Amino acid sequence: MFPHFEERPSDSPFVERVWMTQSDRAGSFTSISTVVWSMVISKCDGRIAMSLHGPETRATRKEFPAEAEWFGIAFKLGTFVPQLPPSAFIDDIFLPDGSGCSFSLGHSAWQFPNYENADTFVDRLVRAGVLVHDPLLNAVQQGHSPSLSLRMVQYRARRSTGLSQRTIRQIERARYAAALLKQGVSIFDTVYEAGYSDQPHLTRSLKHFIGLTPAEIPTTPIIALHTSA
């Protein structure tokens, strides 16, 4: 687990949150499932690099080196790069070309952003047409019924997230259940509140998407446990 982790909300309508962390020594952590993708800038051994982390459909154990720093921008559901849709790097990492203090994205070179100027950086990407947002999924999640066919809704969901609506619901439900357990809600009540059929159903979901059982979640640190549910 990272000894130092800080995050903040963003003023940008395209960004869910901005975070940064650093490590004193090498270690590992559980990266939980998420429906959104992130830009991550790392600094290690005097080198800086940019990576794009796609949506994650299962919990995975990841290693990190000692004496390194990371800063990330987690984008809102429906935000994507048309030339590099999230479906291209689900459960994977994409490494844009880069050298020195810049990297390539959308056929242009960009200076590496930092924790403080992340919102300004995202605004520049939007103005350049590198980053776009489809508001459809947010509307659907809020209970609005779009005047589109189911097939078109599914197409736009996959285009902007790389995921099916069913997978999005499963991941968000698991994160919501984990958040309830973190707040001290009982396993029995969490089954009901999150809409699971029974405790074994909840347990299977959490082990797959969060990497923990319901009994382990209240006492285990979890990085970036957020939910829109």
Backbone torsions as a table, in degrees:
resi	resn	phi	psi	omega
1	MET	NA	141.3	179.2
2	PHE	-70.3	133.3	-179.9
3	PRO	-73.1	-23.4	-178.3
4	HIS	-129.1	123.1	179.0
5	PHE	-144.6	126.3	-178.6
6	GLU	-134.2	143.6	177.2
7	GLU	-147.4	162.4	179.4
8	ARG	-148.6	155.6	172.9
9	PRO	-72.3	171.1	-178.5
10	SER	-122.4	150.4	175.0
11	ASP	-81.5	-12.8	-177.8
12	SER	-79.2	134.3	176.9
13	PRO	-70.3	-6.3	-179.5
14	PHE	-96.5	-12.1	-170.3
15	VAL	-115.1	133.1	176.7
16	GLU	-79.5	-48.2	-180.0
17	ARG	-165.1	163.3	176.5
18	VAL	-123.8	136.4	-176.2
19	TRP	-138.5	162.0	172.5
20	MET	-150.2	152.7	-179.5
21	THR	-154.8	168.1	177.3
22	GLN	-151.1	161.1	-179.0
23	SER	-122.3	139.4	173.1
24	ASP	-88.3	-34.7	-179.7
25	ARG	-141.7	164.8	-179.8
26	ALA	-67.8	152.5	-179.4
27	GLY	-173.8	-159.5	179.8
28	SER	-148.8	162.8	177.4
29	PHE	-151.7	163.6	176.6
30	THR	-95.2	119.1	175.6
31	SER	-89.7	115.2	-175.0
32	ILE	-86.2	162.7	-178.4
33	SER	-62.1	146.4	177.9
34	THR	-150.4	148.8	-179.4
35	VAL	-92.3	-5.4	-177.5
36	VAL	-109.8	165.3	177.6
37	TRP	-112.5	165.1	-175.2
38	SER	-139.8	151.5	165.6
39	MET	-96.1	131.7	-179.4
40	VAL	-128.5	126.8	176.3
41	ILE	-108.1	125.6	-178.3
42	SER	-116.6	146.6	175.1
43	LYS	-127.1	120.8	-177.9
44	CYS	-154.8	133.6	179.4
45	ASP	54.3	37.5	177.1
46	GLY	78.6	3.7	-179.8
47	ARG	-111.7	147.1	177.4
48	ILE	-118.6	139.9	-177.6
49	ALA	-145.7	151.6	177.0
50	MET	-110.6	137.9	174.1
51	SER	-139.3	147.5	176.5
52	LEU	-107.7	120.8	-177.3
53	HIS	-102.1	118.7	-176.5
54	GLY	-76.6	172.1	173.7
55	PRO	-54.5	146.6	-178.1
56	GLU	-116.3	125.3	-176.2
57	THR	-99.8	5.5	176.4
58	ARG	-157.7	155.8	176.8
59	ALA	-76.1	139.2	179.6
60	THR	-137.0	149.8	176.9
61	ARG	-90.5	128.3	-176.7
62	LYS	-126.4	144.8	-180.0
63	GLU	-96.9	153.2	173.4
64	PHE	-139.8	150.4	-177.3
65	PRO	-83.5	169.9	177.0
66	ALA	-80.0	153.4	173.4
67	GLU	51.8	53.5	177.4
68	ALA	-127.9	161.1	179.4
69	GLU	-129.0	146.1	176.9
70	TRP	-136.0	146.0	174.1
71	PHE	-137.7	136.2	-175.7
72	GLY	-137.0	153.3	174.8
73	ILE	-120.2	112.5	177.3
74	ALA	-94.7	122.1	-174.7
75	PHE	-89.3	152.8	-179.9
76	LYS	-70.4	153.9	178.0
77	LEU	-56.7	128.7	-178.7
78	GLY	99.5	-9.0	176.8
79	THR	-90.0	133.2	-177.7
80	PHE	-158.7	166.6	175.5
81	VAL	-101.1	111.1	-176.1
82	PRO	-53.9	-35.9	-178.9
83	GLN	-78.8	-9.2	178.5
84	LEU	-145.4	73.7	-176.5
85	PRO	-62.8	151.5	-179.5
86	PRO	-55.1	-27.1	179.9
87	SER	-62.1	-19.6	-178.8
88	ALA	-75.5	-17.2	-178.0
89	PHE	-143.1	40.4	172.6
90	ILE	-65.3	134.8	-178.0
91	ASP	54.8	32.0	-176.9
92	ASP	-151.3	177.3	179.7
93	ILE	-127.0	134.8	175.4
94	PHE	-107.6	133.2	-178.1
95	LEU	-110.9	103.0	176.5
96	PRO	-64.7	152.6	174.8
97	ASP	-63.1	141.3	-180.0
98	GLY	-161.0	156.6	176.4
99	SER	-158.4	145.6	178.2
100	GLY	63.0	-116.9	-176.6
101	CYS	-113.7	20.1	-178.9
102	SER	-141.0	164.2	177.5
103	PHE	-141.4	165.0	-176.8
104	SER	-105.9	131.9	176.3
105	LEU	-155.4	130.1	-179.4
106	GLY	64.6	37.6	178.3
107	HIS	64.2	19.5	177.5
108	SER	-134.3	157.4	176.4
109	ALA	-96.0	137.3	-178.1
110	TRP	-130.3	139.8	174.2
111	GLN	-72.8	145.6	178.7
112	PHE	-61.8	130.8	176.3
113	PRO	-79.3	177.5	174.0
114	ASN	-136.7	179.5	-175.4
115	TYR	-58.9	-36.7	-175.1
116	GLU	-78.8	-36.9	-174.5
117	ASN	-104.3	18.9	-176.8
118	ALA	-57.4	-42.7	-178.1
119	ASP	-64.3	-41.1	178.0
120	THR	-64.4	-41.1	178.4
121	PHE	-61.0	-46.7	179.5
122	VAL	-62.6	-39.9	178.5
123	ASP	-60.1	-38.0	178.0
124	ARG	-66.6	-39.5	177.4
125	LEU	-63.0	-39.8	179.6
126	VAL	-65.5	-46.4	-179.1
127	ARG	-63.1	-30.2	179.9
128	ALA	-83.5	-4.2	-179.9
129	GLY	79.0	9.3	179.2
130	VAL	-75.3	-32.4	-176.1
131	LEU	-121.2	132.0	179.1
132	VAL	-132.8	167.1	-179.4
133	HIS	-136.9	131.8	174.6
134	ASP	-104.3	112.5	-175.8
135	PRO	-76.2	-2.1	-173.3
136	LEU	-58.5	-47.4	-175.5
137	LEU	-64.4	-38.2	176.9
138	ASN	-61.5	-40.6	179.2
139	ALA	-64.6	-42.1	179.5
140	VAL	-64.3	-42.8	-180.0
141	GLN	-64.2	-28.7	179.5
142	GLN	-85.1	4.1	175.0
143	GLY	93.6	5.2	179.0
144	HIS	-80.3	144.9	179.5
145	SER	-103.0	105.7	-178.8
146	PRO	-69.7	149.6	179.4
147	SER	-84.4	55.7	-179.8
148	LEU	-133.1	157.7	176.3
149	SER	-69.4	156.3	177.9
150	LEU	-58.8	-37.6	-179.8
151	ARG	-63.1	-40.5	179.6
152	MET	-68.9	-38.7	177.2
153	VAL	-61.6	-44.1	179.8
154	GLN	-65.1	-38.4	178.7
155	TYR	-62.9	-46.2	-178.5
156	ARG	-69.4	-31.7	176.1
157	ALA	-63.7	-46.0	-179.9
158	ARG	-68.4	-35.8	-179.4
159	ARG	-64.9	-40.9	-174.5
160	SER	-90.4	-18.7	-178.0
161	THR	-124.3	-22.1	-174.5
162	GLY	81.1	-1.0	-174.8
163	LEU	-119.1	154.2	172.6
164	SER	-77.2	159.9	177.5
165	GLN	-62.0	-34.4	179.2
166	ARG	-62.9	-45.1	179.3
167	THR	-65.4	-39.8	177.6
168	ILE	-58.9	-46.3	-179.8
169	ARG	-63.3	-40.7	-179.3
170	GLN	-63.7	-44.4	-179.5
171	ILE	-66.6	-46.1	-179.1
172	GLU	-64.4	-35.9	178.3
173	ARG	-66.0	-41.9	179.3
174	ALA	-64.4	-41.0	179.0
175	ARG	-66.6	-38.5	177.4
176	TYR	-63.8	-43.6	178.8
177	ALA	-62.7	-41.7	178.7
178	ALA	-63.6	-39.3	178.4
179	ALA	-64.5	-39.9	177.4
180	LEU	-61.6	-45.6	179.9
181	LEU	-63.8	-37.2	176.7
182	LYS	-62.4	-32.9	-179.2
183	GLN	-80.1	-2.7	178.4
184	GLY	97.3	5.5	176.8
185	VAL	-67.9	139.9	-178.0
186	SER	-67.9	158.9	177.6
187	ILE	-60.2	-42.7	-179.8
188	PHE	-59.0	-48.2	-178.8
189	ASP	-69.7	-31.9	178.4
190	THR	-65.4	-39.5	176.4
191	VAL	-54.8	-45.9	-178.3
192	TYR	-71.1	-49.3	-174.7
193	GLU	-63.5	-37.1	-177.1
194	ALA	-89.6	-5.7	174.4
195	GLY	83.8	27.1	175.7
196	TYR	-85.4	155.7	-177.5
197	SER	-74.9	-34.2	178.6
198	ASP	-165.3	179.5	-177.2
199	GLN	-64.9	-40.8	176.7
200	PRO	-59.1	-36.5	177.1
201	HIS	-62.7	-45.2	177.3
202	LEU	-60.7	-46.2	-177.3
203	THR	-61.8	-44.6	179.2
204	ARG	-61.2	-43.7	-178.8
205	SER	-63.7	-47.0	-177.4
206	LEU	-67.4	-38.5	178.9
207	LYS	-64.5	-35.6	-179.7
208	HIS	-76.3	-48.8	-172.9
209	PHE	-89.5	-30.0	-176.8
210	ILE	-108.7	-23.3	179.4
211	GLY	83.6	12.7	-178.0
212	LEU	-139.2	156.8	173.1
213	THR	-84.3	163.1	177.4
214	PRO	-55.8	-36.4	-178.7
215	ALA	-71.5	-26.8	-178.4
216	GLU	-81.6	-27.4	-171.4
217	ILE	-61.4	-44.8	-176.4
218	PRO	-58.3	-29.3	-174.7
219	THR	-109.3	3.9	-178.1
220	THR	-109.0	125.5	177.0
221	PRO	-61.2	135.6	178.0
222	ILE	-127.9	125.3	-179.5
223	ILE	-80.5	134.1	171.1
224	ALA	56.2	50.2	176.0
225	LEU	-88.0	96.1	178.6
226	HIS	-126.0	155.2	178.1
227	THR	-149.7	146.9	175.7
228	SER	-96.3	1.0	-178.5
229	ALA	-70.8	NA	NA
